[in-house]
Amino acid sequence: MTTYQQLTTFIRSTFYEPEAFIPLHDPRFIGNEKKYLMECIDSNFVSSVGKFVGQMEQMCAEYTGAKIPHAWEFRHDIIGYNYRMTNIQAALGCAQMEQLVYLLRLKRELAMQYKEFFANTEFEFITEPENCQSNYWLNAIITKDCTQRDELLEYTNAHGVMTRPIWELMSRLSMFAHCQTDSLENSIWLADRVMNIPSGAPIEGYGK
């Protein structure tokens, strides 16, 4: 069995339902997602206001420690982003935040399985840097060169496992081709070698 075959077999056997294999993420409304969505719709708050928008913002602030505690002022000590989410989006986010620690554990367990699998192969599995902790939202490997990456992409996708290259460099897109850049040596090296692999950790029993 070739390394390509071993990788494809390993990925398919890692997930609980290979016959219903979903390559990157497997959303299942088994927590409070449905309950919160129904509450959203029943209350008519489906825009960018409503109970869940504030709740989601508060949960995120508490989790990241970004908001300086105060009874009414909103002061922050780290950079963040305001996505102007709708109340429905916030409702889903609240349900997912309730399961965040559990989901992060599943992501890490999957990443460690990948790390062990790739330890004795020609591919380098991308792991968290020293003194850092990754959420392993998206797992990836580094291949030998662009040719090997494309061969592996073709093989895995042809055998029912969705993989993809890293996002294309903006400097290679036609609308930005005229923009100033430096040599981008490291970016180009990685763009030609990195391949994203399935990262939707099995969530058997999620929400229970």
C-alpha positions in Angstrom: 0.0 0.0 0.0 1.4 3.4 -1.0 1.6 6.4 1.3 -1.2 8.0 -0.6 -3.4 4.9 -0.1 -2.5 4.8 3.6 -3.3 8.4 4.1 -6.7 8.1 2.4 -7.5 4.9 4.4 -6.4 6.6 7.6 -8.6 9.6 7.1 -11.7 7.6 6.2 -11.3 5.3 9.1 -10.8 8.1 11.6 -14.3 9.4 11.2 -17.3 7.7 12.8 -19.5 7.6 9.7 -17.2 7.0 6.6 -20.3 6.3 4.4 -21.5 9.8 5.1 -18.0 11.3 5.0 -17.9 15.1 5.2 -14.4 16.3 4.5 -13.8 19.5 6.5 -16.6 20.1 9.0 -19.6 18.2 10.1 -22.2 20.5 11.6 -24.9 18.8 13.7 -27.6 20.6 15.7 -27.5 18.4 18.7 -26.7 21.0 21.3 -28.9 24.1 21.9 -28.6 25.4 18.3 -32.1 24.5 17.3 -33.6 25.7 20.6 -31.9 29.1 20.3 -32.8 29.5 16.6 -36.4 28.9 17.3 -36.3 31.4 20.1 -34.7 33.9 17.7 -37.5 33.4 15.1 -40.3 33.4 17.6 -39.1 36.7 19.1 -38.7 38.3 15.6 -35.2 39.3 16.4 -33.4 38.1 13.3 -31.5 41.2 12.5 -28.3 42.6 14.2 -30.1 43.2 17.5 -31.5 40.9 20.0 -30.8 38.8 23.0 -28.2 36.5 21.5 -26.1 39.3 20.0 -25.3 40.7 23.4 -25.0 37.3 24.9 -22.5 36.2 22.3 -20.4 39.3 22.6 -20.3 38.8 26.4 -19.4 35.1 26.1 -16.6 35.9 23.7 -15.3 38.7 25.9 -15.3 36.5 28.9 -13.6 33.7 27.1 -10.8 35.8 25.6 -10.5 38.2 28.5 -10.7 41.1 26.0 -13.2 43.2 27.8 -12.1 45.0 30.9 -14.7 44.2 33.6 -17.1 47.1 34.2 -20.8 47.5 35.0 -21.6 49.6 31.9 -18.5 50.7 30.0 -17.1 48.6 27.1 -13.3 49.0 27.2 -11.0 46.5 25.6 -7.3 45.9 26.0 -6.6 43.7 22.9 -7.4 44.1 19.2 -10.7 42.5 18.0 -13.2 42.6 15.2 -16.9 43.6 15.2 -18.5 41.4 12.6 -22.0 42.9 13.0 -23.5 39.4 13.2 -27.3 38.9 13.1 -29.2 37.5 16.1 -29.5 34.2 14.3 -25.8 33.9 13.8 -25.2 34.9 17.4 -27.7 32.2 18.6 -25.7 29.6 16.8 -22.5 31.1 18.2 -23.8 31.0 21.7 -24.7 27.3 21.4 -21.3 26.5 20.0 -19.6 28.6 22.7 -21.3 26.4 25.3 -19.5 23.4 23.8 -16.2 25.2 23.0 -14.0 23.4 25.5 -15.3 20.0 24.3 -15.0 20.8 20.6 -11.4 22.1 21.1 -10.5 18.9 22.9 -11.9 16.9 19.9 -9.9 19.0 17.5 -6.7 18.4 19.5 -7.3 14.7 19.7 -7.7 14.5 15.9 -4.6 16.6 15.4 -2.6 14.3 17.6 -3.8 11.3 15.6 -2.6 13.0 12.4 0.7 13.9 14.1 1.3 10.3 15.0 0.3 9.1 11.6 2.7 11.5 9.7 5.6 11.0 12.1 7.2 8.3 9.9 6.2 9.5 6.5 7.7 11.9 3.9 5.2 14.6 4.9 5.5 17.2 7.7 2.3 17.7 9.7 2.0 21.3 10.9 1.9 21.5 14.7 1.7 24.4 17.1 4.9 26.4 17.7 6.8 26.1 21.0 5.0 28.0 23.9 1.9 28.3 21.8 -1.4 26.4 21.8 -3.3 25.9 18.5 -7.0 25.3 18.2 -6.2 23.0 15.2 -9.2 24.4 13.4 -7.6 23.4 10.1 -5.0 20.7 9.8 -2.4 20.8 7.1 0.8 19.0 5.9 3.8 20.2 3.9 4.7 18.1 0.9 8.1 17.8 -0.9 7.2 20.2 -3.7 4.4 21.4 -5.9 4.4 18.3 -8.0 4.0 15.9 -5.0 1.3 18.2 -3.6 -0.7 18.1 -6.8 -0.3 14.3 -7.1 -1.6 13.9 -3.5 -4.5 16.3 -4.1 -5.5 14.4 -7.2 -5.3 11.0 -5.5 -7.2 11.9 -2.4 -10.0 13.8 -4.1 -10.4 11.0 -6.7 -10.8 8.5 -3.8 -13.6 10.4 -1.9 -11.4 12.4 0.5 -11.6 16.2 0.0 -8.3 17.9 0.4 -7.2 21.3 -1.0 -4.2 23.5 -1.4 -3.6 26.4 0.9 -5.3 29.6 -0.1 -3.8 31.2 -3.2 -1.5 34.2 -2.6 -3.2 37.5 -3.2 -0.2 38.5 -5.3 -1.0 35.7 -7.7 -4.6 36.9 -8.2 -5.2 38.9 -11.4 -6.8 41.8 -9.7 -3.7 42.3 -7.4 -1.0 41.3 -9.8 0.0 45.0 -10.3 0.4 45.6 -6.5 3.8 46.1 -4.9 5.3 43.1 -3.0 8.7 41.9 -2.0 10.1 38.6 -3.2 7.6 36.6 -1.0 10.1 33.7 -1.0 8.7 32.0 2.1 5.1 32.6 1.1 5.6 31.1 -2.3 7.5 28.2 -0.9 4.6 27.4 1.4 1.9 28.1 -1.1 3.4 25.5 -3.4 3.7 22.8 -0.7 1.0 23.1 1.9 -2.1 20.9 1.6 -5.1 21.2 3.9 -6.6 17.9 5.1 -10.0 17.0 6.7 -10.3 18.7 10.0 -13.9 18.1 11.1 -13.3 16.2 14.3 -15.8 13.4 15.0 -18.4 14.7 17.4 -20.1 11.5 18.5 -22.4 12.4 21.5 -22.0 16.1 20.8 -24.3 18.1 23.0 -25.1 15.2 25.4 
